[in-house]
Amino acid sequence: MTEQNKPVIWRAIVQMVIVVVIAPFLPMIISEDWGWWEGWAYAAASILAFVFSRLIVARVHPDLIAERARFMDAKDTKPWDKVLAPLLGLGSILTLAVAGLDKHYEWSSGFSSGINLIALAGIILGYAFSSWALVENRFFSGTVRIQTERGHHVVSTGPYRFVRHPGYAGGMLGYLFIPLLLDSLWAFVPTVLLGIVMVTRTALEDKTLQAELPGYKEFTQKTKYRLIPGIW
């Protein structure tokens, strides 16, 4: 391990601890209910999606792991994304925290087991779609920037045949189902705010790519929708 790589490696370790160890269990940590099967179901779906997708990416695009680990150091990240990217992370944590508080204080009456299972399926589908985008696109950075040093070019295969931003589309699908799985009406409040941030980031990123990434405008003629086929 070189001195230059140490900060990147340690940052990757911290990120993994947060994503794999802390965040998935946050609802149960806050609610203090370790017998909550919906909480365990969410944690399992979140952890498995993260671990499997990163294992595959480490084999097919090992340079992407390093790119995502050092994204905070990128000098050419768009100024607006230095605000929006952290907001997305904060929003997802806030949704889980509110769900945990809701469970602890019993603010919501909850949903039926059938709704819970449908929501779990929706979360798995959303995470799978986002993971597919991550595996397919070696330029799937943590912030919006044109990665000229990595030979950045348009990726139009896999899920990019359906929408131009499948990572966001899958993430949004998963986020929308989290309150239903975790029996929390109040968790829809940060989820809606998170959705607004995600749509804003999608619009700004798409505009940036059309202006700065060669071939992207032509790509928009083939894949016409940003997030939701037939709508936007």
C-alpha positions as CSV (number, residue, x, y, z in Angstrom):
1,M,0.0,0.0,0.0
2,T,1.6,3.3,-1.1
3,E,1.2,6.5,0.9
4,Q,-0.7,7.9,-2.0
5,N,-3.3,5.1,-2.0
6,K,-3.8,5.0,1.8
7,P,-6.5,7.7,2.0
8,V,-8.4,6.1,-0.9
9,I,-8.3,2.7,0.7
10,W,-9.3,3.9,4.1
11,R,-12.1,5.9,2.7
12,A,-13.4,2.9,0.8
13,I,-13.3,0.9,4.1
14,V,-15.3,3.6,5.9
15,Q,-17.8,3.8,3.1
16,M,-18.3,0.0,3.2
17,V,-18.8,0.0,7.0
18,I,-21.4,2.6,6.7
19,V,-23.2,1.0,3.7
20,V,-22.9,-2.6,4.8
21,V,-22.9,-2.5,8.6
22,I,-24.6,0.7,9.9
23,A,-27.2,2.0,7.4
24,P,-29.0,-1.3,6.7
25,F,-29.5,-1.9,10.4
26,L,-30.4,1.7,11.3
27,P,-34.2,1.1,11.5
28,M,-33.6,-1.7,14.0
29,I,-30.9,0.2,15.9
30,I,-33.2,3.2,16.4
31,S,-36.4,1.2,17.1
32,E,-34.5,-1.2,19.4
33,D,-36.6,-4.0,17.9
34,W,-34.4,-6.8,16.7
35,G,-37.3,-9.1,16.1
36,W,-38.6,-6.9,13.3
37,W,-38.7,-9.2,10.3
38,E,-39.3,-6.3,7.9
39,G,-36.2,-4.6,9.2
40,W,-34.1,-7.8,8.7
41,A,-35.6,-8.2,5.2
42,Y,-34.5,-4.7,4.3
43,A,-31.1,-5.2,5.8
44,A,-30.6,-8.5,3.9
45,A,-31.7,-7.0,0.5
46,S,-29.5,-3.9,1.0
47,I,-26.4,-5.8,2.0
48,L,-26.7,-8.5,-0.6
49,A,-27.3,-6.0,-3.4
50,F,-24.2,-4.0,-2.4
51,V,-21.9,-7.0,-1.9
52,F,-22.8,-8.9,-5.0
53,S,-22.7,-5.9,-7.3
54,R,-19.3,-4.8,-5.9
55,L,-17.9,-8.3,-6.3
56,I,-18.9,-8.4,-9.9
57,V,-17.6,-4.9,-10.6
58,A,-14.3,-5.7,-8.9
59,R,-13.9,-8.4,-11.6
60,V,-15.1,-6.6,-14.7
61,H,-14.2,-3.0,-13.9
62,P,-11.7,-2.9,-11.0
63,D,-10.8,0.7,-11.9
64,L,-14.4,1.7,-11.1
65,I,-14.0,0.6,-7.5
66,A,-11.1,3.0,-7.2
67,E,-13.0,5.8,-9.0
68,R,-16.0,5.5,-6.7
69,A,-13.7,5.4,-3.6
70,R,-11.9,8.6,-4.5
71,F,-15.0,10.5,-5.8
72,M,-14.7,13.2,-3.1
73,D,-11.3,14.1,-4.4
74,A,-12.4,14.7,-8.0
75,K,-11.5,18.3,-8.9
76,D,-13.8,18.4,-12.0
77,T,-17.0,17.4,-10.2
78,K,-19.8,19.7,-11.1
79,P,-20.3,22.4,-8.4
80,W,-24.0,21.6,-8.1
81,D,-23.3,17.9,-7.5
82,K,-21.0,18.7,-4.6
83,V,-24.3,19.7,-2.9
84,L,-26.7,17.1,-4.5
85,A,-24.6,14.0,-4.1
86,P,-24.3,14.4,-0.3
87,L,-28.0,15.2,-0.1
88,L,-28.8,11.9,-1.7
89,G,-26.8,10.0,0.9
90,L,-28.3,12.0,3.7
91,G,-31.8,11.6,2.4
92,S,-31.5,7.8,2.3
93,I,-30.2,7.7,5.8
94,L,-33.0,10.0,7.0
95,T,-35.6,7.7,5.5
96,L,-34.3,4.8,7.5
97,A,-34.0,6.9,10.6
98,V,-37.5,8.1,10.4
99,A,-38.8,4.5,9.8
100,G,-36.9,3.4,13.0
101,L,-38.4,6.3,15.0
102,D,-41.9,5.5,13.6
103,K,-41.5,1.9,14.7
104,H,-40.2,2.9,18.2
105,Y,-42.9,5.4,18.9
106,E,-45.7,3.6,17.0
107,W,-46.7,6.7,14.9
108,S,-48.0,4.6,12.0
109,S,-50.4,1.6,12.2
110,G,-48.4,-0.2,9.5
111,F,-49.4,-2.2,6.4
112,S,-50.5,-5.7,5.8
113,S,-48.0,-8.5,5.3
114,G,-49.0,-8.7,1.6
115,I,-48.1,-5.0,1.1
116,N,-44.8,-5.7,3.0
117,L,-43.9,-8.6,0.6
118,I,-44.8,-6.6,-2.5
119,A,-42.6,-3.8,-1.2
120,L,-39.7,-6.2,-0.5
121,A,-40.0,-7.4,-4.1
122,G,-40.0,-3.8,-5.3
123,I,-36.9,-3.0,-3.3
124,I,-35.1,-6.1,-4.7
125,L,-36.1,-5.2,-8.2
126,G,-35.0,-1.6,-7.8
127,Y,-31.6,-2.6,-6.3
128,A,-31.1,-5.2,-9.0
129,F,-31.8,-2.7,-11.8
130,S,-29.3,-0.2,-10.2
131,S,-26.7,-2.9,-9.7
132,W,-27.1,-3.9,-13.4
133,A,-26.3,-0.3,-14.4
134,L,-23.3,-0.3,-12.1
135,V,-21.9,-3.5,-13.6
136,E,-22.7,-2.4,-17.2
137,N,-21.2,1.1,-17.0
138,R,-17.5,1.4,-16.0
139,F,-18.0,5.2,-15.7
140,F,-20.6,4.9,-13.0
141,S,-18.9,7.4,-10.8
142,G,-20.1,8.7,-7.4
143,T,-20.3,12.3,-8.6
144,V,-21.1,13.9,-12.0
145,R,-18.0,14.6,-14.0
146,I,-16.7,13.9,-17.5
147,Q,-14.0,11.3,-16.8
148,T,-11.6,12.2,-19.7
149,E,-8.6,10.5,-18.0
150,R,-10.6,7.2,-18.0
151,G,-11.7,7.5,-21.7
152,H,-15.3,8.4,-20.8
153,H,-17.7,7.4,-23.5
154,V,-21.5,6.7,-23.9
155,V,-22.7,3.4,-22.6
156,S,-25.9,2.3,-24.4
157,T,-26.1,-1.4,-23.5
158,G,-27.9,-3.3,-20.8
159,P,-30.4,-1.2,-18.8
160,Y,-29.3,1.9,-20.7
161,R,-31.5,0.6,-23.6
162,F,-34.6,1.3,-21.4
163,V,-33.7,4.6,-19.6
164,R,-30.7,6.9,-19.8
165,H,-30.2,6.9,-16.0
166,P,-31.0,3.3,-14.8
167,G,-29.0,3.7,-11.6
168,Y,-31.3,6.5,-10.5
169,A,-34.4,4.8,-11.8
170,G,-33.6,1.6,-9.8
171,G,-32.6,3.6,-6.7
172,M,-35.8,5.6,-6.8
173,L,-37.9,2.5,-7.1
174,G,-36.2,1.0,-4.1
175,Y,-36.6,4.1,-2.0
176,L,-40.3,4.4,-2.8
177,F,-40.9,0.9,-1.4
178,I,-38.9,1.3,1.8
179,P,-41.7,3.0,3.8
180,L,-44.1,0.3,2.7
181,L,-41.8,-2.5,3.8
182,L,-40.9,-0.8,7.1
183,D,-44.6,0.1,8.0
184,S,-43.9,3.9,8.1
185,L,-46.1,6.5,6.6
186,W,-43.8,9.2,8.1
187,A,-40.9,7.8,6.1
188,F,-42.6,9.0,2.9
189,V,-41.7,12.6,3.9
190,P,-37.9,12.2,3.5
191,T,-38.5,9.8,0.6
192,V,-40.4,12.4,-1.4
193,L,-37.7,15.0,-0.7
194,L,-35.1,12.4,-1.7
195,G,-37.1,11.9,-5.0
196,I,-37.1,15.6,-5.7
197,V,-33.3,15.7,-5.2
198,M,-32.8,12.7,-7.4
199,V,-35.0,14.1,-10.2
200,T,-33.1,17.4,-10.0
201,R,-29.8,15.6,-10.2
202,T,-30.9,13.5,-13.1
203,A,-32.0,16.6,-15.1
204,L,-28.7,18.4,-14.4
205,E,-26.6,15.4,-15.2
206,D,-28.4,14.7,-18.4
207,K,-28.0,18.3,-19.5
208,T,-24.3,18.1,-18.7
209,L,-23.8,14.9,-20.6
210,Q,-25.6,16.3,-23.7
211,A,-23.4,19.3,-23.6
212,E,-20.0,17.7,-22.8
213,L,-19.9,14.0,-23.6
214,P,-19.5,13.2,-27.3
215,G,-22.2,11.0,-28.7
216,Y,-24.6,11.5,-25.8
217,K,-27.0,13.6,-27.8
218,E,-27.3,10.9,-30.4
219,F,-27.9,8.4,-27.5
220,T,-30.9,10.4,-26.4
221,Q,-32.5,9.8,-29.7
222,K,-32.3,6.0,-29.2
223,T,-33.0,6.0,-25.5
224,K,-35.6,8.7,-25.2
225,Y,-36.5,8.7,-21.5
226,R,-34.4,9.7,-18.5
227,L,-36.0,7.8,-15.6
228,I,-39.4,6.5,-16.4
229,P,-40.2,4.9,-19.8
230,G,-43.0,6.6,-21.6
231,I,-43.2,9.5,-19.1
232,W,-39.8,11.3,-18.6
